[in-house]
Amino acid sequence: MDTMASTHIAIIGGGPGGYEAALVARKAGADVTLIERQGMGGNAVLTDVVPSKTVIATAEWRTIAERAPQLGIRDAARVGGTEVAEHVVDLAAVNSRVSALVEKQSSDIAARMAKNGIEVVHGRGMLTTGGGVEVDGETLDADAVLLAVGARPRVVHGAEPDGERILTWTQLYHLQELPAHLIVVGSGVTGAEFAGAYSLLGSQVTLVSSGDRVLSKEDPEAAALVQESFAQRGMTVLGGSRAATAVNNGDSVTVTLTDGREVTGSHCLMAVGSVPNTEELGLEAAGVAVDPRGYIEVDRVSRTSARGIYAAGDCTGVLPLASVAATQGRIAMAHALGDAVSPLDLRHVASAVFTTPEIATVGASEAELKDRGIFYEVSRLDLARNPRAKMLGMDGGFVKIFGHTVTGQVLGAVIVGSRASEHIFPLALAVTHHLTVDDIAGTFTVYPSLSGTTAEVARRLHHLADASRN
């Protein structure tokens, strides 16, 4: 697009929202300067998604090893006639691998930027009153600016992290030994994922939940299954309270809850949400509005309240997912450069919780459908009856589909089980492209495969489409 050759885009932040936007803008012919103060990939690569899911993948391997005896695989080592598992966790080695993967992913993104002719400037960027960007004292003119500055862990007064025993999720990767007893404060996605992972790795885990159950924003049946799995593995869940203080005793940590209870462990992970990195960006002077929590207000095409300034990712508070950040960034550049734009539609977002078992969802939840007064029916089957699941030794999880009572359209879905994050994709296609349960049911699946259950769940809703034709 030659008309874009003189257009200059400035992007502050090198996470998914920033680097995906940079690629779109460059492909459209714009000159792009991307400013990043830490390293390419942002929090998603450096301290959040990539490292955390690597640790979780390591922990999941142990669940596979645990199923080995069911499949007829025995450990060679025996002590006194008793089989002894030879697998122990070397956390220093685990975290060393995490660091190597993070560095490799970050360098791969940097190489991609260079290959596409995107200028990367290392430094701290902020807006100027004239619509440009200032980087460490130097001013860059820009025709459009994208803010993709991310967020950081929220700190609770009285439980400030020290990087030794009281930790945020960005600090776990420095540990050289497995915590003997990890107290996890916060039972949302981050808290539940790390609690589950460290429990599998061998730590005693106590999970502090402000609600009566973990993962309060997820499908209740799915969350209950995960909480049951936690209990079976010996995890203690303290529900209905919050942490008031966390004190490093030198060789232990004591967490005092708001209801007066105390729990002592070797380490404490504070997983109580995030705050946006929107301070010292010059937002007010540039006319960029933020909400009371400090998140940048944007519309569905990523525009802020200031002309020519866009925002994407966790700093917008829209939905803290790397996939959403990347989509927001791509949409922003399409709009800024006059390309066709499809506004962000959160109803099409697929998401996953990487616990064991995993929870994957797409489309409307059952609670949302009830609130909106939409006529729907539910079809659900346990994965334990699936032949492939039996072969793999899987005995938990389910597939659930919500179908419109009149049209048969797939309105939403939930999958709980191993690799649920992978198996949700066909149902995400169905929700995004307004497919019906018959469209899913009439599509071939491999036999035997876990996806066979998805098709069977859809077949049980076949009468919905029949009713719409009568």
N, C-alpha and C positions, 0 to 999 in steps of 0.2 A: 504494500500500500504506500506508494511514493508520496502521497499527500501528507503522510505522517512523519516524513523524514526529519522535519524541523521541530517536531513536538518533543519536549523533554519531560519525562516522568521522573519524579523523585519519590523513593520509597524508603520509609524509616521502619526497619525491622526485617530480619532475614529468615523468619519462620515460614511456615506453609503459606500463610496469607501473603507475605511479602515476596518470596521467591517464585511462587506460582504466578502472581501478578506481573512480576518482572518478565517472565517468559512470554506471557500473553502480549504484553506491551511491545516487547522487542520483536516478536513475530509480526505484529501489526506495523512495524517500521519505525517505532518511536525510539529515541535515545533514552536510555534508562540508567539512573544512578541509584544504587541500593546501599543504604547506610545501615550497618550492623555493628553493635558495640561489643558483642561477645564472640560469636562464631556463626557461620552459616547453618541454617536449620532451626535457629531459635530454641525456645524451651522444648518444643516438640522433639527435637533431635538431641539436644544437649543435656536436658535434665528431666524430661517428662516421658513422652510416649516411647521413644526408642529404648532408653535404658530400663524403664519400668517393665515394659513388655518382654524385654530380654530376660530379666530376672524371673518374671512370671513363667516364661517358656521353660526356663531351667527347673523351676518348681514343678511344672506340669509333667516334666519327664519322670519325676519320681512317682507320680500317680500311674504312669504307664508301667514302670518297673514293679509297682505294687500288684498290678494285675497279672504279672508273669506267672505266678504259681497256678492261677486259674486256667491259664493257657497251656499248662504242662511244662513250663520252663522252670528249672530248679537252679538254685545257687550251688556252686560246687563246694563252698566252704561249710564245714560242719564242726560244731563244738559239742561234745558229749551227745552226739546223735541228733542234735538240733540244728536245723539249717540257720545259717547266719547271713544276713544281708551284708554285702561288702561295700555298699554305696554310702559314702559319707560326703557331706557338703563342705567344700573348701571355699568359704565365702570370699577370701582374698582372690582366689582364682576366678570365681564368678564375676566379681566386680572388675577384675583386670580385663576380662573378656568384654564386659559391658563398656568399659572405657575405650577399648579398641574398636568396637562396633560403632560407638558414637563418633569417634574421630574419623572412621572410614566414611560413614554416612555424611558427615559434615563436609569432608573434603570432596566427596563425590558431587555434592550440591555446588560447592565453590567452583569445581571444574566445569560443571554444566553452565554456570553463569559466565565463566570466561569463554567457553566455546561459543556461546550465543552473543558475545560482544556486550555483555552487561557489566558496567563499571561497578565494582564493589568498593565502598569506602568504609574503613574501620574507624568508628568513632561514635559519638553521641549526637544525634540530630534533634533539632527543635524547629518549630515554625517561626517564620518572621512575619511581621505585620503586613509586609508587601506580598504575601502569598508564596514566598520562597521557603528555602530550608537553610538553616545555619548548622554547620558541622564543625564543632570545635573551633569556633571563631571565624570560619570562612563561610560566605554566603553563596548558595547555589540558586539560580533562577529555575523555576519550574512552571510548566503549563498546568500540571496537575500533580497533586501529592497524595500518596497513600500512607496512612498510619497503620502499622501492623506491629505494635509494640508489646503485645502479649500481656501476661499477668504474672504474679508471683504468689507464693504461699501466704495466706493470711496468718498474722501473728496474734496470739491471745495474750493480753496483759496478764502477767503472773505466770506465764508458761512460755517465756521467750526461748527460742532455740539457742543452744550453745555449740552445736556441731559435734558434740561429744556423746552425750547421753539423751539430750532433748533435741530432736531432729525434725526438720521438714523433709518432704519426700525428695528434695534436691540434694540432701546430705547423706542419704542412706548408702550411696555408692562409695563412700570413703571408708566404710567399716571393713575391718580385716578379719573379724571373727563373727560368727553367727550369734546374735543376741540370745542369751539364755531365756529371757522373758521379755518380750516386746509388748508394750502397752500401746495400742493404736487408738488415738482419740479422733473420732469421726467415722461414721459408718456409711458415708456416701460412696461413690464409685472408687475414689482414690484410696480411702481407708479400707474398704472391703477388699480391694484387689491386693493391697500390700499385706493385710492381715491374713488373707488366704495363702498368699505366696510364702510368707515366712513361717506359717504353720506347717506347710508342706515341706519346707526346707529343714524343719526340725526345731524351730523355736517354740517355746510356750508362748501363747498369744492371748492377751485380754483385749477385747474390743469394746470401747466405750461408745454407746449409741444414744443420741439425744431422743430418739423415738423408741417405740416398742419393738420395732424390727429393723434390721439392716436394709439398706438400699430402698428407702421409703418412696423414692420416685419411680421405681421399677414396677413391673407387673407384680401384684401381690403374691400370686402363686409361684412365680419365678423366684422372687426374693425369699420366700419361705423355703424353697428347695435349697437355695444357697445357704441360708442360715442353718438348716438341718444338716447340711454337709459340714459346716463349720463345727457344729456340736459333735458330730460323729468323730471328728478329728481331734477332739479335746479342747477346742477353743472355748474360752469363757466370754460371753457377751453380757455386758452390763448395760441394760436398757433404761430409758427414761431419765437420763441425767447427762450433764455436761461437765467438762473439766473446768474447775475454777483456778487451780494452780498446778504447776509441775515443778518439782524441786530436785536438782541434782545433788545427791548425797555423797558424791565422790565415787562410790562403787555401786550405786543403785539410783533409781529415780522413784520418787513418791508423787503420785498424782492424786490430788484431792478433788472430789466431785462436788458439784453444787448442792447435793443432798447430804453432804457430810461424809460419805463413804471415802475410804482411802484404799489405793492399790499400789503396791510396790513391785517394780520390775527392774530389769537391768538397763533397759532403754525405753524411750517414749517417742513415738512418731505422732506429730501433730498434723492431722489431715482435716482441717476445718475450713476448707474453701480457699478462694483466691481473691486478690485485689488487683485492679488493673494498673499497669505501669504508665499512668497518664499524668504524673506530676512532672513539672519542669519541661513541658513540651511546648509551652507558649499557646496553649489552647484558647484561653480566655481572650488574649490579645488578638488572636486570629479569628475570633468569632465562632469557635467550635464548641457546641453545647455538650455538656456531660450531665448524666443523671445524678441523683443524690449520692450514689455509691461510687461515683467517679468514672463510670463507664461512658465511652463516647457514644452519643446517640446517632444512629444511622437508619436510613430507610432500607427498603428491600433491594435497592441497587447500590448499597454501600455508601451513599452520599451522607456527609455530615451537614450541619447547618451552615457551613461556610462554603461558598462557591469554589469549585475546583479542588476541594479537599475531601478525600474518601477515607474510610477506615475499615479494617477487616480483622477478624480473629478475636481472641479472648479479651482484648481491650474494649470490645463493643458489648460484651455481655450477652450476645445473642444466643449462642450455644457453644460451650467450650469443647469443641471437637476440631481436630486438625483438618478433617474433611470439610467442615463448614468454613473454617478460616480460608482454606484454599479456594473454595467456591466463591466466597465473598470477594477475595482478591481478584479472581478472574472476572467476576461480574463488574467490579469497579473499573477495571481497565477497558472492558468492552464498552461500558457507558462513557468513560472519559474520551475514548478514541472514536466514538460514533459507530461502533459495531452493533449488530443485533444483540439485544439483551433479554434474557429470561430472568425475571426477578427471583430472588431467593425464596424457596418454598420449603419451610421446615417440615411440612407434612411428608416430604419424600426422603427425609434424612434417615439413614440406617445407622444404628449405633450398637455398641457392644460393651459389656462389662466383663473383663477378663479374669473372672473368678474361676473356680473349679467346682461345679460346671460353669461354663460361660453362659451369659444371657445376651441374646441379640434381639433387637426390636426394630420395627420399621412401621411408619404410618401412625394411625390413631391408636391410642390405648383404649382399653375397655371403659375406663373411667371417663375419658374424653368423649367417647361415643355416647355414653349415658348422659353426660352433661349437655351435649349438643342435641339430644333428643333424636338421634339418628337410629333408624330401624336396622338392626343387625342380628346375625346369628353367629354363634361360636362353634367351631369344630376343633377338637383336641384329641391327640393320641400320644401315648407314652412311647418314647423311643425304645424302651426295653423289649417291646414286641417285634422290633425291626430285626430281620435276620442278620444284617451286617453288624448291628450293635451287639447282638449276641456273640457273633464271631470275635468281636473286639473286646468282649468282657465288659461292655457298658451296660449298667443297670439303672441309670437315672436319666432324667430329662424328658422333654416333650416338645411337640410342635403344636402351635395354636394359631388359627386363622380366624379373623373377623370378616364376614362377608355381608354385603348389603342385602337386606331381606328382599328387595324388589328387583334390583339389577344384577345381583350376584357379584358386583365389583368387590375386589379385595381392598378392604379399608385399612387393615393393619395386621400385623403378625408378631408372634413371639416364638423364639426357639431357645430352648435351654438344653445344653449338652456340650460334649466335647466338640470343639471347632464350630460352635454355633455362629461365630463371627463370619465364617466362610459360607455356611449354608444359608444365611439370610439373603444372599444376593438375588436369587430368582424371585423371592417375595418382594424385594426392593424394586426390581424391574416391574413386577405386577402392580405395585402401588403407584409408582411413578408414571406408568403408561396406561393406567386405568384398566388393567386386565381383569377378567372375571375369574371366578373359581373354576369354571369350565376350561378356561384357557390354561390354567395350571394343571388341572386334572387330565387334560388331553395331550399333554406334552410327555414324550417318552423319558423315562428315567432308567438308569442302569440297574440291573438286578444282579447281585444284591448291592444296595447302597442306602446310606442314611437319607438321601433325597427322596427315596421311595415313600417315606412316611409323609413328606410334604405333599406329594401328589395324592396320597390316600386321604389325608386330612381335607384336601380340596374336593375330592370326589364325594365326600360325605356332605358337602354343601351343594351338590348338583341341583337339588330341587329348587334352589333360589333362582337360578337362571331359567328353569322351566316355568316358574311362576310368573316371571317378567314377560314371557312370551304368550301367556294365556289372557 
